[in-house]
């Protein structure tokens, strides 16, 4: 063995010497032109035009079996490579659906295609029923979190692979995903035959689970064999950000201005309860420079802009600003205050992408007309919620509120009752947002 080793070593040495004698360079590396480095950087950065956080929900049930499961992994790997994963491009993770869902790896774990490919290759087949609904709900609720690598303002996508049909209800899971702002794609392979359809709980499961039943979010592959031609069209769909209709939710796509009564009848301790109410409503929303925005105006006979939609772009700063509002004390001119807010707070964002809401809080009769200014606000596309406390007249509250008035105005005898109104206002905003998108 030693002789052979020494022999091979000496041959290698001779070859090397021969190359030197011939005057050829030992290294075959070309002089650096910067192109290679640029290419490496591009690979690391990824496809900037396809920023998305994507979960591949693969079928690991007995429906698919070990052989087709491996073909499925191969297809998902090809999709991942073509997406051009990178730090500033798409990030992907994988969840396996079977009897119980299992997260194979998260968005934060890998940002290079070769690492993702290796991780996909290592996934083991689990078997069991194809409880796709259970797995989709698990993915919506647990996979897409900041701790697991989700990025703010980037579309969240779940690509669900189903071989045959799911064993459980997938419609409810689709609703949960939409509430979380997740775009659900269904990739169906080997649809049930006519004889098998009797075994399917809901034949229309695809249409009920996808983000929108418009044909864009469903994708059919007839078989797991010869799938290469289906990779590019799926990648093109996943990179079409303008089509990600479910990314926008009431929590990340609204502007909410609070119009705060600072009149003498409120008093300092009650004014603190009003600010607490505002904070609790604001906490429910995803406040950021590309998400929801909060503004506040205090009024007596005059108005004071406490902060506008562009002043604070994080939830922490907004809550701090609310705590810092100082009580004015004075009269009550609610109509003028609504006109001021419509013009100065909502005017600059009127053509923006977010839906506009105004929450008016008052404890008494307005000295001026509220009907005209409220009608102008409604006409400007602002949905108005009116909240009255103590001596606030019900007629004023109804005149200010948007239609249907019954669900857009609230009343409580005591300021302590504002706490119970918080969930109703948040639900009302979300209901109106969804209705505006129908």
N, C-alpha and C positions, 0 to 999 in steps of 0.2 A: 504493500500500500504506500509506504514511504517513497519507494522507488518511483512508483507511478506519479505520486504527488510532485516529487522533485523534477521528474521528466516534464510534467505539464507546466511546471513553473518555468523551467529553462526554455521551453518552446515559447511561452508567453514573452519571456525576456528577449528572446531572439527576434520575435516579431516586432516588439517594441523598438529594438535596436535597428532593425531593417527600416522601420518607418523614419527613424531619426536620420539614418544614412541617406534615405531618399529625399531628405530635406522637407518632409511633410510635418506639419504641426501635430503635436500630440493631442491637443484639444481640438475638438471639432466645433466648439462654440463659435458663433459668429460675433463680430464686434457688436456691442450693445447699441441699438438704434433708438431705444425707448419704446418701440412698438410692442415688444414682448411684455414689458412692465405695464404698459397701458392696457393690454389685453388681460393681464392678470388682475389689474385693478377693476376692470369692467366685470370680470367674473365674480370678484369679491363683492362689488357694489350691487350687481344684479340688474334686472330690467326695471329701471326707474319709472317706465311708462305703464307698469303693471303692478303697482303697489297694492297688495292684498294680503290678508291673513286668512289662510285656507286650511280647513280640516278635511282630510279625505276620510270618509266614513266607509271602511271597506267591509264587505260581506265575509264573515268567517263562519257561517253556519253550515250544517250538513247539506243544505240545499246546493251549495256550490261545490263541495268536495275538495279534497287536497289538490288534485291536478288543476282544476279551473281556478282555485285559490292562488296558485303560483302564477298562472297566466294573468290574473287580476293584478297581482303585485307588480308584474312586469309592465303592465299597461300604466299603472299609477306612477311607476318609476320614469317611464318615458314622458308622461305629462309633466312631472316635476322637473325634468331636465329641460324640456322645451319652455317652461315658464321662466327659466333663467333666474333661479333663486339667488338672493344676495342680501347683504345688510340693508340696502335701500330699495330692494325689489320685493318680490313676493316671499313670504315666509310660509312654510307648510308644517303640518303635524298630521298624525294618523291615529284614528280610533278604530278598533275592530268591533263590529257588531256580531254578537252570538247570543248565547243564553244570557250572559251578563256583559255589558260593554267594558272594554279595556282600552285605556289611552296608551298607545304604543310609544309615542313621543310627542312633545309639545312644540309650539311655534319657536320657543326660545332655544331649543336644544341644538338645532343645526341651521347654519345659514350658508352652506355650500352644497351644491348639487351632489358631489361625490359622497359626502357624509349622509345625505338623505337617502341616496341610492343604497348605501350599505345598510342603513337602519331598516329600510323597507325589506331588503333581502333577508334580514335576520328575523323578521316577524314570523312567529309560529302560528299554525292553523289551530283554532280553538274548538270548532264544531258547535253542536247544540242548535236550538231554534234560532231563526233569523229575527230576533226581537229588535227590528230596525227602529221602531218608535221609541222604545226604551233607550236605545243608543243615541238617537237624535236628541232626545230631551237631555240626556246626560251631557252631550257635547255642547248644547246651547247653554246649559246652566253652569258647567264646570270647566270646560275647555278654554273658553274665551275670557280669560281674566288677565289683569295687568301682571300678576305674579307669574302667569304661565307664558308671558311674552306678547300679549296682544298690544297693538299700537293704537294710540288715540287718533281718531279721524280717518282710519284706513278701513276700507270695506271688509266686513267679516263674511266669509263664505264657507258653507258646508257642502261638499260634493258627496252625495250618498250613492253608493254602488249597491244595486239590488239584483241578485241573481234569482229570477223567478218572482217571488212576492214575499212581503213581510209576514211574520207570524202574529204580530200584534197590531194595535191601532197606531197609525202614523199621523193621522190628521191632527190630533191634539198636540203632538210633538211639533208639528209644523207651525201651529199657532204660537206655541211657546217660543220657538225660534224667531218668528216674526216680531214678537214683543221685545225680544232682545236685540232687534236690528240686524238679524243674521239672514243672509241670502241663501236659501236652500235650493240646490240643484239636485235633481234625481237622474242618475245614469242607470237606466234599466237594461238588463241583458237577459236574453232568452225569456221573453214575456210568456205568461201562462198560455197554454194551448186551450182550445175550446173545451176539451174534456177536463182540463185542470181548473178552469175558471170557477167551478162550483166549490173548490177548496179555498178560494180567495175570500177573505173577510169582506173586503171592499174593492171591487174591480177598478174604481176610480181613485185609488190611493195616491197615484202620482200627482194628479191635478190638485188634490187636497193638501198635499205636503209641501209643494214647491212655494217659492217666494210669491210668485204671481202666476196665475193660470193663463199665460199668454203665449205659450209655446217656447219661449226663450229659455226657461229654466228646466226644461225636460229634454233628455238626450237619450236616444235609443241606439244600442249596439246589438246586432242580431246574434252574435256569438263571441266568445272569448278568443276564438282562433282568428288570426289575421287582423288584429286590431290597430295596427300602425297607422292606417289611413284615417282613423277616428281621433288621433291624438291632437292634431293641429286645430280642427274645428272646435274641440272642447277648450283648448287653451285660449283660442280667440274669444270665446264666450266669457271665460274667467277673467280676461283682461279688459272687457268692455265695461269700464267703470260707470259710464253714464246709464247703463242698463240695470245697475244694482239698486233696484227700487226699494228694497227692504233695508238698506243701510240707514235711511232716514227714519227716525222714530220721534214720538212726542218728547222724549227725554233729551234728544241731542239736536233738535231742529226747531226750537221755538225762542221767541223774544218775549219776555214777560216784564212789564213795567208795573210797579206798585205806586199808586197814588194815595199818599198817607195824609189823613186829616190831622193837622197839628193845632186844632183850635183849643181854646181855653177850657172847654167842657171835658176834654179828654183826660187831662191831668198826667203828671209825670209817670206815676206807677203804671197806669193803664197804657200809656204810650210805649213803655217797655214791653208789655204783653203784645202790642201790635207788631213791634219789631221782632219779637220771638216767633209770631205767626209767619211773618215774611221769611225769616231764616228757615223755618221748617218746610215751607213750600219750596224755597230755592234748593234745599238739600236734595230734593227728589230728582233734580235735573243735572245733566252732564254739561257743566259750564266750561267752555273753552273758547279759544279764538275762532275755531271752526265748528263749534257746537252751539248749545243754547246760551242765551245772554240775558242778564238781569239789569234793570234800571230802577231808580227810585226818585220820586218827586214828593216833597212835602208842601202842603198848602194851608194857608189861612185865608186872608184877603188877597195875599200875593202868593207867589210860588217860588220854591227854592229847589233847583236841580241838585239832588244829593249826589247822584252819579248816573252817568249815561251807559248805554249798551257797550261802548268801546272802552270805558275806563278800567274795567277789571275783567280779566279773561280766565280766572281760576275760581273754583268754588270757595277756597280758603279766603281769597282776597275779597270776594263779594260778601261773605259772611262777616268778615272783619269790618267792612265798610258799613254794613247794616247796623252792627253793634255800635258803631261810631256816630250814628245819626243823632243830632241834638234836637230836643223838643223846642218848637218855635213859640207856640201859644198865640192866640189871636181869634179872628172871626172865621167864617166858613163860606168860601166862594167856590163851590165844587165845579160849577159850570165852566168858569174861567180856567180852573185847574185842568179840566179835561181838554179844553182847547189848547192850552199851553203844552200839555203832554203830547197831544196828537201832532202838533206842529214841530216841537223841539226835540222830542224823544224819538217818536216814530218816523218823522220826516226823513232823517238821514238814512234810515234802513228800509224805507217803504218798498224799494225794488229788490231787496235782498232775498235770499233763498228761504229764510226762516218764516214761520207763521207768527203773526203778532197778537199778543194778548195784553189786556190792561185789567188790573185788579184794583178796584176803587174801594178804599176802606174809610168809612165815615161814621160819626156817632150822633149826627144831628141834621137839622133842616138847613138846606143851602140858602144863602141870601140871594142867589141869582138863579137863572133858569138852567136846568141840567139837560132838558130834552133836546134842544138844538145842538149843543156841543156833542152830546152822546150820539145823535143821529149822524153827525159829520164824522165821528170816529168810526162808526159802523161802516159808513160809506167808504172810508179810507182802508177798509179791510182789517180793522182791529176788532177782535172779539173781546167784549167787555163783560167782566164778572163784577157785580156790585155786592159789597158786604156791609151790612148795617149793624150797628151796636146801639143799645140803649134807646135814644130818642130819634134815631134815624127814621124818617117817614117811609113807609112801604111804597108809596107812590113814586117817590124819588128813586128808590132802588130799582123798581120795575122800569122806569123811564130810561135809566142808564144801561140796564142789562141788555145783552144781545138776545136774539130769538133762538130757541124758545125761552121766553123770559123766566118761566118757572124754574128751569135748571141752571139759570145764570145769575140768580140773586139769592143771597143768604142773609139770615137775620139771627142775632143772638142778643138776649137781654143783658148779659154780662160780658165783659172783656175776656174773662176766663173761658168763655164758651168758644172763643176763636180756635182753640186747640182742636176741638172736635171737627171743625170745618176744613182743616188742612187736607185730609184724604179726599174729601168731596171736590175741592178745587183742583187738586192734581188729577183726579179721575176725569173731571170735566174738561180740562185742557187736553188730556190724551184723547178723549172721545171726540172733541171738536177737530183735533189734528187728523185723526183717522178718517173722519167724515169728509174732511176737505180733500183727502187723497183718493177717495173712491172714484 
